[in-house]
Amino acid sequence: MIGAGKFGTMFLAQARTTRGMHIVAVADLDVGRACSQLRRAGWDEAAYAATSLGDAFKQRRTHVTADVEALIAFPEIEVVVEATGVPSAGIRHALAAITHGKHIVMVSVEADALHGATLAMDGGARRGLF
């Protein structure tokens, strides 16, 4: 998941109790805020104390990071939830996820409204979006 704001926190509160769902990583520009939001969502600190993406995947824990690119590129992550609320960031993240063969859940309505149809068509890159 990218973005630990209001929606991200609501999603994290549900994800921790959803059978079969493993949040491998949460990326946010402010790692401290992301950790605070995880606590607010009812997560035990040990659940998000993974020191790396690999550790998080193997131990079924969560890694908190500012490195969005590493999260998106991590081979074992299947779905990226983009919840930054920043249209330009959302579009960049969606394109990167598509490039890495990931499913993308766009929560940033503004990004989806601006370029959702183009992203859905073919990843936007071949359309000259960026």
Wavefront OBJ file of the C-alpha trace (Angstrom):
o trace
v 0.000 0.000 0.000
v 1.214 3.497 -0.846
v -0.022 6.328 1.361
v -0.944 6.121 5.036
v -3.472 8.932 5.181
v -7.168 8.739 6.010
v -8.198 6.097 3.473
v -4.995 4.127 3.967
v -5.590 3.933 7.693
v -9.194 2.802 7.236
v -8.017 0.145 4.782
v -5.266 -1.018 7.154
v -7.778 -1.382 10.000
v -9.787 -3.813 7.860
v -6.841 -5.545 6.202
v -5.329 -6.729 9.470
v -8.432 -8.828 10.174
v -9.132 -9.992 6.618
v -8.264 -13.652 6.196
v -5.786 -14.288 3.384
v -4.671 -10.668 3.050
v -1.045 -9.858 3.784
v 0.071 -6.242 3.618
v 3.743 -6.784 2.788
v 4.580 -3.084 2.943
v 3.255 0.377 3.598
v 5.092 3.190 1.818
v 4.707 6.788 2.902
v 6.964 9.834 2.667
v 6.696 10.103 6.471
v 7.565 6.686 7.903
v 6.900 7.870 11.460
v 3.391 8.980 10.522
v 2.780 5.669 8.778
v 3.765 3.784 11.938
v 1.501 6.037 13.978
v -1.377 5.358 11.588
v -0.804 1.601 11.828
v -1.028 1.863 15.630
v -4.195 3.943 15.256
v -5.629 1.209 13.017
v -5.108 -1.330 15.790
v -1.930 -2.979 14.572
v 0.484 -4.467 17.094
v 3.930 -2.910 16.674
v 5.515 -6.325 16.069
v 3.244 -6.799 13.035
v 4.892 -3.919 11.164
v 8.437 -4.253 12.470
v 9.835 -6.148 9.467
v 13.240 -4.726 8.576
v 12.961 -5.426 4.848
v 10.478 -6.412 2.170
v 11.953 -9.912 2.077
v 11.642 -10.273 5.847
v 8.064 -9.001 5.729
v 7.140 -11.502 3.030
v 8.799 -14.489 4.720
v 7.551 -13.677 8.228
v 4.048 -12.502 7.147
v 4.723 -9.129 8.699
v 4.721 -5.623 7.254
v 7.618 -3.383 6.308
v 7.142 0.389 6.590
v 9.245 2.385 4.140
v 9.554 5.612 2.183
v 10.871 3.638 -0.838
v 7.845 3.377 -3.127
v 9.924 2.093 -6.031
v 11.205 -0.885 -4.032
v 7.676 -1.725 -2.894
v 6.360 -1.671 -6.452
v 9.297 -3.670 -7.824
v 9.208 -6.367 -5.129
v 8.352 -9.550 -7.076
v 6.167 -11.169 -4.417
v 3.776 -8.222 -4.169
v 0.801 -8.904 -6.441
v -1.415 -5.868 -5.836
v -0.519 -2.240 -5.159
v -3.071 -0.026 -3.421
v -2.375 3.606 -4.387
v -3.865 5.845 -1.690
v -1.724 8.986 -1.691
v -4.442 11.359 -2.823
v -1.867 13.119 -5.012
v -2.844 12.820 -8.702
v 0.662 13.116 -10.177
v 2.070 10.601 -7.680
v -0.875 8.260 -8.225
v -0.340 8.235 -11.960
v 3.420 7.615 -11.571
v 2.754 4.779 -9.148
v 0.090 3.242 -11.386
v 2.390 3.307 -14.403
v 5.226 1.752 -12.392
v 2.901 -0.962 -11.063
v 1.670 -1.733 -14.576
v 5.260 -1.873 -15.837
v 6.055 -4.412 -13.108
v 2.998 -6.503 -13.960
v 1.106 -5.671 -10.762
v -2.584 -5.189 -10.251
v -3.291 -1.621 -9.144
v -6.111 -0.382 -6.936
v -6.481 3.363 -7.469
v -7.910 5.092 -4.424
v -6.711 8.519 -5.550
v -9.914 9.546 -7.296
v -8.285 12.634 -8.781
v -5.656 10.550 -10.595
v -8.268 8.132 -11.836
v -10.523 10.983 -13.016
v -7.621 12.669 -14.785
v -6.121 9.657 -16.591
v -7.973 6.520 -15.504
v -9.258 5.633 -18.943
v -5.806 5.960 -20.489
v -4.211 3.905 -17.724
v -6.849 1.210 -18.177
v -6.323 1.102 -21.934
v -2.675 0.160 -22.079
v -0.759 1.553 -19.151
v -0.644 5.091 -20.518
v 2.966 4.884 -21.661
v 2.145 3.996 -25.256
v -0.456 6.769 -25.337
v 2.106 9.471 -24.614
v 0.704 10.140 -21.157
v 4.221 10.509 -19.783
l 1 2 3 4 5 6 7 8 9 10 11 12 13 14 15 16 17 18 19 20 21 22 23 24 25 26 27 28 29 30 31 32 33 34 35 36 37 38 39 40 41 42 43 44 45 46 47 48 49 50 51 52 53 54 55 56 57 58 59 60 61 62 63 64 65 66 67 68 69 70 71 72 73 74 75 76 77 78 79 80 81 82 83 84 85 86 87 88 89 90 91 92 93 94 95 96 97 98 99 100 101 102 103 104 105 106 107 108 109 110 111 112 113 114 115 116 117 118 119 120 121 122 123 124 125 126 127 128 129 130
